[in-house]
Amino acid sequence: MTTETDTNVAFDLNLHTYRLLAAEPFFAAISRQVHKEASTAIPTAGVRINKESGQYEMLYNPAFMASLPDNEKIGVLMHEFYHLVFDHVATRLPEGGMSKQWNIATDLAINGLPGVIDKIPAIGCIPGKGPFATYPAEQSADYYMERLKQDKEQSQQDGDGDKGEGDGNGEPSDGNGSGDSFDDHSGWGDVSDDVKAMAGERMKEILKGAANEAAKGNNWGSVSSSMRETIMERLRTYVDWRSMLRYFVKVSQRADKTATIRKLNKRYPRIHAGRKVQRVANIAVSIDQSGSVDDTMLAMFFNELNKLSDIATFTVVPFDTVVGDDKVFVWKKGQTRKWERVMCGGTDFNAPTKWVNERDFDGHIVLTDMCAPKPIASKCKRMWMTNKQNFDSRYFQTSEIVVAIDK
């Protein structure tokens, strides 16, 4: 959306992004999956995770973006999306959390990369320039973090912490005298670990789609071959599937409110009945019955559902090319169940999706080998769970969460 600033400058980044990233198809594909919103609450731009939805979003100050030439607008976009590629926003926080040094280190890790170094605004932290003239380009944020610490210690020992272009504390400034990065990192640490894990899995799906798109067109833009290897390595890492499963169930919970005379109505005591609120989650669990879904994965999955039955009610939906209606059962809160294979045959994901869409569920988990065409859209939140082999060779791509069960 377009927001007018105090300086009466209206600039809608969404209207310009496609044109700006025409020569950078990898970043253009990422951009399509990141919500962008104008905001005067920040002076420049920044990416973060939305604490409620677990989605990535980019905030930008319209006056700042409008003031930049097009090549620097591109540099800002690529800079922000590289923060997502490197996972700076979620799991890459150093020991001790956010700090001024970490802000600068993550920017240095990006601003020296091909395609960025010649486009980043002059106020940015750039290896080889200004207070970072002796810093080599294309190093990791951890390298720059250590280098900044060493330089600070050396500066303090020499007693010249306020010498040159420092910030007065033995730390180099970012070039504009602020002693911090040019973009906004304030939302990075203010997110729970569960939300970070969910967002991280979403970003893997985004990166995989962007990488496939770039490879298919044989056009990665300015992304170097070494960076492509870094991206592919990111896609080969896995999260704790048990935490992801528990998080999905928790965020699917909704409030059931019932009237009760045993609880006073705070607004009209002894006139109207109070309201009793219970948080419950009604989750559909569709289990692929094809032979390629191995017994070990089924056993591990059922064992974890046993632990989660204290916070949710599960409806287990066995399916192959159809749903086995006579084999569907409700796994009520507190119950313990043993896994069993009750059908056999092929796989059609439309069958369980239609079955769930016709009923009132808060979430839908599909345990499968991922070896079938992409199904119709789900009316409730849907998550896919499979093993590592099928995670890497799935039949279709999706923006929904796909989690690998690690044996």
C-alpha positions, 0 to 999 in steps of 0.5 A: 500500500502507499503511505504518504510521509510527513514530507508529502512524498508518496512512494509505493515500492510494490509498483516498482519492484518488478521493474527494478529486479528485472535483471535479478530473477532470483531476488524477484522470485523472493520479492513476490513472497515477501509482503512490503509495507510503507512505514514512517516508523523506520528511517530507511528499510528493514525485514522482519518476521511478523510475530502473529503470522510467522510471515516475512515482511519488509518495511520501508520508509517511502521518503527514503526509498523515493530519494534513491536512484534506481540502482540504489533502490535495487541495492536496498532490495537485494540487501534486505533479501540477502538478510533472509537468504543468510537467515540473519532474521531468525536463527543466526543471532549470536550468543548474547543476542542483538548488538551494534557489532552484530548489526554491522557484521551482518551488513558487511557480510552482504554489502561486499557481494557482487551485485550489491557492492556497487549499488548499496547507498553510501551510508551503508557499511561496505568492506573496503571503504571508509572505516572498513577500508582494511576489511576484505569483501565476501566474508561471513557475518561471524568473520566480521563480528570477530574482526570488529571485536578485535579492532575494538579491543586493539583500539581500547588498548591503544587508547584511541577509541575516539580516533578517526571515524569511530563512534567514540567507543572503540567501534567503527561507525557505519559511515554516516556517524550513527555507529550502526547499520543503515537499515532497521534490524530492530525486529530480529530478536523479538520473536519466539523460537517456535515462530522463528522455526516456522518462518525459517521453514517458509523461507526454505520453500521460498528459496527453493522456488526462487532457486528452481526458477533461476536454474530453469531460466539459467539466469541467476543475475548477479548471484555468484556460483559460491553463493549458489552453493551457500543457498543450496546448503541452506536448503539441505538443513532441517529443523526439529520436526517435533517443535514444528508439529507442536507449534503448528498445533498451538497456533491452530488453537481457537477459543471456544466460549460457553456461558456459565453461571459459575463465572461472574460476568465482569461487566454485568455481575449477577445479571448475565452469565460469565463466559468460560474460555477453553483453548482447543485445536481441532486438527485433521491428520491425513495419513498416506497409506501408500507403501512408500510411507515407511513404518518407522516414520508412521511410528515416530509420528504417532508417538509424537501425536500421543504427546500432543493429544493433551492440547488438541483433538485429532481426526485421523484420516487414512487415505490413498486415492480415496479417503477410507471413511469407515477407518476415520477416527477421532483421537480425543484429548488424553488418549493414547493410540498405536499406529497401524496401516489400514489401507494400501494403494496409490496417492491422491492428495485431493481426496483428503483435502476435499474431505477436510474442506467439507468439515470444520477444522482449524488445521490440516497435517498431511503425513506422506511421501510427497509423491503425487501431484499438487492438490487443490487449496486447503480452507484451513492451515495445512502442513506437510510432513515427510522423511528427508529423502522425500523432502529433497525430491518432492513431486511438487512445490508449495508455499505451505510448510513442509517438514522432514521427520528425522529418524 
